[in-house]
Amino acid sequence: MPSTLAVVSQSGESLSFYDIDSGEKTGHLPSLIAEPHELCYDDRTGLLYVTHAYAHGWYVAHGEDGKTISVIDCKQRKVVDTIDISPYGGPHYAVLDTSRDILYSSVEAGLDGRGGIIGIDLKTKKIIQAIPSGAKTHWFVMTPDDKKAYTCNKEAGFVSVMDLRKGRVTTRIDLPGGCEQPGISKDGQYAYFPIPTPKASNHWHSSVTDAESAVIVIDTSTNNITTTIPIPCSGLTVHVDSLDRLLVGQFRLDRTQTPPKHLSGKLSIFSGPDKDFIHLATLDTDLAPLTVTSTPDGKHAFAANIFSGTVTVVDMGKLEVERTIEVDVVHRTDKSMHQGAHGMAVIA
């Protein structure tokens, strides 16, 4: 089976498949449960887990919290199951613990009036763990040994460090400006958090030259901040590829206009910790590269530009844009916001 990129359209409520080598669409799955967010692929089973965070909308303005994770068979390219996560709500990001066959998902509601992380036994599809974070947890990373998690709590101003074996928060790391989607080094030694988060009451209205924009580096052995990596624009996400390079998606605004107008986004690429996070390249993307992923061989990277409904494909050998894939570029009249490309997964 050729390598395939799967991409969800959140507002389009669909999943599309693309041949990575050619960029051609090879499949389309419409009419998913509203509104699909992130993807988690299990290469052992060929199953793709799709979170559905909200009935409609986005983080600061949405309908009812979703309570479902869809299960898609990538070979058949159809929904084969759903997982009900009630009484928890707002599932957003998901990560596999393959050693124990557990799917961990962040949730924004249902845990002591807030969110956290839940663990789902994939054999029974039942929730066997629920760990409160003390905030509306949006994203998280896990260490490679599946023992610890570091949560992005958006504007809450802290990262929750969780012991997944004991099922509890062990400490908090203060990030007063809040944070966005984190990444983690291949050996699990460092967790990377882009800061600050845009204010929830005025989302996206950050300066295009915000001097505070950076990636915070946390040593997971001590939970101390060891390094700060400046970035040119407001950081949305950090992805770490198989060669340990950091790929940082960023959004920009023209604030001379009222309301501010979105400009093309940026994808900055840095070397890993062994080379002291040297800046390698910064490339243009379409609007708001919210999700970034890459192929296991490190040859290609992908930035899903949520407001454009496109994916920027990057040749990681040449460090240049190879092509742009149009996923869902038409704003549906029944949706207040166009969110045409969000979660992605590489399927081998």
URHU-V431224 format. One line per field, one symbol per residue. phi: phi as a letter, one per 30 degrees, with the letter a starting at -180 (. if undefined). psi: psi as a letter, one per 20 degrees, with the letter a starting at -180 (. if undefined). burial: # if it has 24 or more other ideal C-beta (glycine too) atoms within 12 Angstrom, else .. Layout:
phi->???
psi->???
burial->???
This chain:
phi->.ddbccbccdddhbbccbdddciddcaabdhdddcdcccbccddciccccdbdbdajbecabdeddbbcdccddddhadcabcdceddbidbcbbccddchcccbdbcbjchibblbcccdddcicdcbbcdciaddcbabcdedicbbbccchddjacccccdddiadcabcdbediabddbbddcidbcbbdbddddddbeidcddbddddacdccdddcicdcbbcdbdbddcabbcddcidcccdbcbbcddcbdecdcedbbccbddddcihddcabcdbddhddbbbadedidbbbcdcdddibbdccddddhbdcabcdcaccdddccdbdbdabdbaccd
psi->pqpqpppqoghilrpqpqphhhjqpiqporlrqqpqfqqopoihijqpppqngqhrbaginrbqpqkqpqppohghlqpirqppjqjrrlpfqqqpnhhjlpoppqqiqinkjbabpqppoihikqpiqoopijrnpgrrqqqhjkhqqpqokcihjqppppohgilrphrqopnhjrrbprrqqhijhpqppprrqqphilpilqqiloiiprppppoihikqphqpoqqhaophqpppaijjqpoopqqqqojiqorqpprqaqoppqrahikklpphqpqqabpmnhpprrqhijhqqpoonhhhkrppppoigilqpgrppognipophjphppmiodqqqpo.
burial->..################.#..#..##.#..###########....########.####..#..########.#..#.#...#.#..##########....##########..#######.#..#.#.###############..#.###############.#..#.#...#.#.##########.###########....####.#.#.#########..#.#.#.#############.###########........#########.##...#..################..#.###############.#..#.##.######.....#.###########.
